[in-house]
Structure formats: C-alpha cells, structure tokens
Amino acid sequence: MDHRARLVIVGAGFAGASLVRNLPAALRRPGATLLIDRAERHPFIPLVHEVVSGRVHPESLLSPLEPLCRGRCGFLRAEVEGVDLERHTLHTSDGRSIGYETLVLTPGSVPAAPPGHLEGHVRTFWSLEDALWLRDELARRWEDARRGGAVPPSVAIVGGGATGVELAAEVASLFSHLRRLVGRKPDPLPKVHLIEGEHRLLGWLSPYFHSVAVEELQRMGVEVRLGHFVDEADPEGVRAGGEKIPAPVKIWTAGVEASPLVRALPGEHDGMGRVRVSGNLTLPHHPEVYVLGDSALCEAPNHGTLPPTASVAVQQGPYVARDLGRRQRRIKRPPFRFFDRGYVVGLGPGNAVAEALGIRMRGPAAQALYRSILLYYMRSREGRLLTLSDWTLDPVLGRLGFSSSSA
C-alpha cells in the first residue's frame, strides 16, 4: 500500500469539488482526506462552447485544484484505473495503490462514441481540448477563405441535447460575426446543421425548451433536422434522412456515458453505464462507497431518475458531506433529496431559455440568469473576473483566434 486515507475522493468535478468544500471537521485535513484527479487544473465544462467562437479565453475556464485542497485534503494527480472493493484499494495510472476507509467515486462522464461506421469522420465534443480543436479548425478554414475567396465551411452537429443546442447557437453566432467582418454576403452561405434522431430537442426538459430552441436557432440560420439519424459520413459531409448534407466539419454531441471506472463496478447499470445507488448514494452492497454525479443512477421522489447534470451533482456533494458527519456521530441518515431549481440553456450571445422555480424566461433576461448561474458555480474568483471580462470586451476586441481583417 503506497498511501491510505480515511476518505478518498476520485474526481474534482462539480460533485467532488462541492464535497471537498463542505467536508465535516473530522475529515477536513490532508492526513484524513485525499482527492485524486488526473489534472492539476480543472476546466469549467459548461462554457467550453464559448471557447469555440472565441468569446471566452480558454485560460479563463481553468481553475487550479491547489486552492480547493489547501487546508482541507491532500491531492494526488493520477488516473484511477480500478477499484478493489474487497480490499478497499484503488489502483492508479502511476502504479501506486491507494487504500481507503470510505470512497467517493465521482469521475464524471465521457462522450458517447459515434457508431463504428461514422468513426474517423465525426469528432466528439465534450472537453476543452475538443473546443480548442474546433475553434482552430474553424479559424484555419476562415483564414483560407478570407485569403482565397472561398466560403467558410458548413458545420454538421449530431445530437440535439444541451451541448448540441448551445454549440449550434454559438457557431451560428460566429458565422454571423464573420460575415459582418467581410462586409458582403458570401454565396453560398456557410450553414450550421443540427441533426437529432428524436422529434424534439432537449428531450429531457419540458417542451417549452424545445419550442424556444427551435424558434431561436432557426432565426439564427441553423437548419434543425428532427427525426433524422446519420447513416453515412465522409470528408464532404453526412447523409441523414436520405439526404446528403454538405458539411466538411462534423461534430458528435449525441450523449454521454459513465466513465469506464464506474461501468466496471458490480451492480445494476443503465444504458449510459451509470450504476444504481441507494437513497444515501452508496453502492447497495458496499455502504462505504459513494457514487455521485454523472456516474450515479439515482432515483428521487417526484422526479424519477435524475439526469447527469451539474445541478444534480452540486447538491449531491454537500449531501454526502453531511451524511459522512452523521455516520461518524451514528445518528439518523435521511436519504438524498433533490431540489429542482430549474434549468437554463444558452442560445448564443444575449439569448437563452430558462425555467426556474416555475417561471419561464427567454431572451436577455434568461441570458442574464444563465450567466449569473455559471459565474456562481465557477470555482475561483479569478476565473469569474476573467470570464466576465471576456464577455464585456467581446464587442470591442472581437473573437479570439479569428482574424478581424476583412477580405
């Protein structure tokens, strides 16, 4: 055994970070609690689509883990590759074995891979690295078009969940911005195609989100294709619904899966690979192991199966902190209760759609709520200031990574 801690937390995402911030006093010290994550700086994933359009600098979204851990827990930069539940041991990518008394698994999710016949032609979109790749790809193609008179390429986005909708709106706003720089309307216009296999966008939210998203995306020039599955893809585009769609840039946003670490755990798993947990968010036959966030298949009274969202994860972390304290004091442990504060989805600069505490909003008011929520959940004061500066200076400085010279 290379290291042992009373409490080991795997993953510093929304659930893991909120747990660390709320640790009970007996566990709030480096010798008692250990946080393991594969990175020393954590990206704020809900805003990576704004990196694509150059409205937010990537450094603004990176928060170091050291301030989070200082005075609260130890930190080990490593990938956890396996869990030995019988020996209470974790196996890490650097060969070390980590022992635990209590384990909290919140490794997050990974993008669902496209079908085999599409691999090599579409790129998944989930991480900051994906956002930087897409920004650079669009910037390169824009520069080629600006110099040679060609038209910037159309983009096909496959998947109409929150990621796909927000990315489609952001790329459409970018194309509009670039067309204004040129001062003329290229022919043909570059397009954004949003392709969804079901007959509505944002299917896990109320129909209000779908209707507003379709209306606003179409107003921005996005071609929304519902009830279409992508059958083929090649360097020039995709085929969906029997129609060839020219789009040299193809992005896959059709769902997420639990991490391989969680999919390997014993127990009941759903189609995403999430493992079912008890009312206290623990594995049914291993009460010393909690599973949170995108990894947990969790049922909540009056809500059913909870979705893999940040709004769920940020409530689970503090709950586990309280539950750990109750276990130490040997007092009654009520089950996790989810409070539905509502949801908000961004629709490009100055626009969003929201339903919060029974109130529906769209447009600038929803965008103000959207930004305030995101700033609140960012980890560092520096990150909030930098992101707010990015938003404020966007109309003045233009889009990061894209030439402001006209063709």
N, C-alpha and C positions, 0 to 999 in steps of 0.2 A: 504494500500500500504506500503510494507516494504522498498522499495527503488525505486528511479526514476532517470533516466539519459536521457540526450538529445539523446544519441546514445547508443544502446545496441547491442553488437556483440555476437552471440551464436556460439561457436566453434572456436578453436585455431589451426585449420589445416592450409594447405597452403594458402587458400583464406583469412581466418580470420587473420592469423599472418601477411600476406603481407599488409592487410588493416591497422592493428594497426601500422605497421612501417611507413606507409605513410599518417597518419591522417592529415587533414588540421589543421592549427594552432588553430583555434577556438575550435576544439574538442580534442586537444591534451593535456588533463589534466584529472586527476582522477575524478573530480567532474562532467565532461561533458560526458565522455565515460566509459562504463562498459563492460568488457569482461567476459563472462560466459563459463566455461568449466568444465567437470566432473573430470579432473585430474590436478594436480599441475605441472606435468612433462609430456611433450608430446613426444611420440615415433616417430622416423623417419621411417615411414612405408615402403618406397621403399627399405630398406635394411634388412628387417626382415628375408628374406630367407637366408641371410648370417649368421644370428644367428643360424639357424638350423644346418649348417655344422660346426659351431664352429670357423668360420673365423673372426667374429666380436663379441665383447663382448656386451651383451645387454645394459649395462650401457652407452656404447659409443653412443647409439642412443636416449637416454633420455635427453631432454632439458627442464630445468625449465622455467615456464612461467613468473616468477617474473622479470627477466631482460628485457623481452619483454615489460612488462607492466610499468616498472619503468619510472615515469615522463610522461607517455602517457595516461594511463587509470587505472581505478580500476579493481579489479579482484574478481570474486565470483566463488568458487568451488561448482558446483551444476549441476544437470541434469535438463534441461528444459523439462517438461513433456507436456506442452500445451501452445498454443497461443490464446489469446482472441483478435482477430483483431479489434473488435468494441470498446473495452475498452482500447486498446493499452497496454495490460498487458500479462506478461509471468507468468506461474505457474511452480515452481521449485520443485525438489525432497525433499527439506528440509522444504516445506510448505510455503516458502516465495513467495510473489507476487512482480514482478518487472515491473515498468511502464517505457514506452519509448515514445519518440517522433519519432525517426527513429530506425528501427530494421534491422539488417543484420543477416540472417539465413545462416549459413554455418556449419551444424552439421556433415558433411561428410556422408559416406555411411556405410552400414552393409553388411556382406556377404550374398549372396542369399542362402536360406536354401535348402538343398537337398530334393528331393521328399520324401513323407512320408514313402514309402516302404524301403528307404535307411537310414532313421534316426536311430541313435543308432549304425550304422555300419561304417559310414564315419564321419570324423571330418572336419569342415570348417577350412580354413587357411586364416587369414586376419590380426590378431593383433600380437603384441609382445608376448602376453601370449600364442597364438597358436604356435608361433615359439619356445618358450621355452618348451612347452609340446612336440612338435615333436622332438626337439633336445634330450630332456631327454628320450623319448621313444626309439629313435634310439640308444642312448648311453647305455641304460639299456640292450637292446637286443644285442648290440655289446659286452658288457661285459659278458653276459650269453654265447654267442657264443665263446668268447675268452677263457673262463674258461672250458666250457664243450665240445668244439669241434663242436658245431652246426654251422649252416650257418646263418649269419645275414639276417633278413627278407627282402623280396622284398617289394616295395612300389608302390601302385597304386595312381596316381594323376589324378583326374577327372576334366577336364577343360583346354583348350589349349589357354587361353589368356596370357597376360604378366605375371601374377602371377604364373600360372601353368608352363609356359615355364621356367621362371627363377628358380622356385623351383625344377623342374625336373633336370635342369642342375646342380644345387647346390648339390642335393642329390647324383646324379651320380658322381660328383667330390669327394664327401665324401666317397662313396663306393670304388672308385679307391684309395683314400688315405689310407683307412683302409686295403685294400688288400695288399698294399705295406708294411704296418706295419707287417702283418702276415708273409710275405716272401714266401708265397705259394698261389696257386690259389685254393680257395675252390670250391668244386663240390657238388651241382650246384652253380653257381654264383648268388649272390643277384642281382635283377634287379629293374630298375625303369620303370614303365609302365605309359605313358602319354596318356590318353584317351580323345578324343574330338569328340563331336557329329557331328560337321560340317566337311567338307572335306578339311579344311585348318586351320593352326594355326594362331593366331594373326589376326583374320579376319578383324578387323577394320583398319589394316595397309596395306601398299602396298604388293603385292605378293612377293616382294624381301625378306621381313622379314620372310615369311613362308618358302621359299625355303632354306634360310640360316639356319633358326632354325632347320628344319627337318634334313638337312645335318649334322649340328654340334651335335645335340642331338643323332642321330644315331651313329655318330663317337664315342661319349662318352658311348655308350652302352645302351642308352634309347630306349625302344621299343615304337615307336609312333604309335598309333592306331587312324586313322581318320575315320569319318563317323560311329562311334560306340557309342551307348548310353548304359549306365549301367542299366541293367534290374534287377539285384539282387545283394545282398551283404550279406555276413555272416562273422563270425570271421576269416575264412581262406582266403577270397578273394572276388572277384566280378565276375559277369557274364556280358560280353559285346560282342555284335555281335554274340551271340550264343555260345561263348567260355568261359570257366571258367579260370580265371586268378588268380593264387595263389599269394596273397599279404596280409599278416596279417595287414600291416599298410595301411590305406586307407584315402586319403586326398581329400577334396572337394574344388576346386577353380573355380567352374563354375559360375562366375558372381557376381555382387554386386547389391544392391538395395538402394534406398534412405532411410534415417532414418525414423522411424515411425512419428517423429515430422513433417516432410515435407509431408509424404503421407497423413496426416490428413488435410493439407491445402486445401482450396477451389481452383478450377481451373482445367485446363487440365493436366493430368498426363500421362507419357509414361509407358511402361511395367516395367520399373525399379522403378516407383513411383516418378520420378523427376517431378517437377511442372514447367509448362511453364512460362517463364518470358518475359517481354518486352525488347525492344532494350536497355533500361537503366538498365536491370537486376532486375526490380521490378515486383511485382505481378500486373497484369493488372488492378485490381480494388482497389489496395492498394499501391499507389506510395510511401508510407512511409516505405514499407517493401521490402528490397532487399533479393534475394536468390542467393547464389553463389556455386561454386564448384560442387561436385558430386550431389548436391540437385537440380541443375538448369537444366531445359530443355531449352537450348539456341540455337537459330539459328544464324549462322554467314554467311555473304555474301561470296560466293565462297568456303565455307567449309561445308555448310549444318548443321546438328545437331552436336554439339560439343560433344566429348566423355568425360566421367568422369575421367579426368587425371589431374595430378599435373600441367602440362604445361598450361592447361586452367585456373586452379584455381589461379596460381601465377600472371596471367595477369588480372584477374577479381578483385582481391583485390585492387591494385593500381588504377584501373579504378574507382571503387566506391569511393575511397578517393578523386579523382579529381572531380567526379560527385557531391559529398557532398559539396565540395567547390564551385562548380558552382551554386548549388541550393541556397547556402547562399548568393551568390553575384547576384543571379537572372539573370544569363547570359545563353546563349545558351548551351544546353547539348547534345553533339553528342552521338550517340549510341555506345555501346561497339563494338570494332573491334578486332578480334583475329588475331594474327600474328603467323603463323605456322613456328616455328623454326625447326621442325623435331622431330624425336623420336629415342630413343635408348633402346635396350633390352639386359640385361646381359645374358651371356651364360656360366656362371661359371668362375673360376679364369683365368684371362688373355684373356678372349674372350667376344665378344659382337657383335651385329649387329646394324647398325645405318644408318639413312638417315637424314642428316642435311643440310638445305638450298640447297637442290638438289644434294648433294654429298652423295654417298653411301660408306659405310665402313663396314669392318668386321675384326675380329681378334684383335690383340693387339692395333691397332690404335683406333678401336671402343671402346675397353675396357678403354683406356686412356680417351676418351671423356666421356664415361659413368661415370667413377669415378670423373672426374673434375666437371661434372654437379651435381652429388649427393653431393659432398663436398660443392659446391657453395650454394645449397639450404638448407643445414643443418643450423640450427638456431644459434648455438653457436660456438665460436672459439674453446672452449674446446672439443666439440663434433667432430669437424673436425680433431683436433690433435689426439684425441683418436682413431677415425676410421682409420686415416692414419697410426697410429702406429700399429693397429690391422692388417692391410693389409701388412705392411712392415715386421712385426715379424712373420706372419703366417708360412713361411717356416722354421723358426728357432724354434718356440715354439710349433708348432703342433696345433691341433684343440681343442679348449676349450670344455671341457666336455667329451672328448673321451680319453681313456687310450692309452698311447704310447707304452705300453709293448707288445711285440709280443707273440703270442700264443705258 
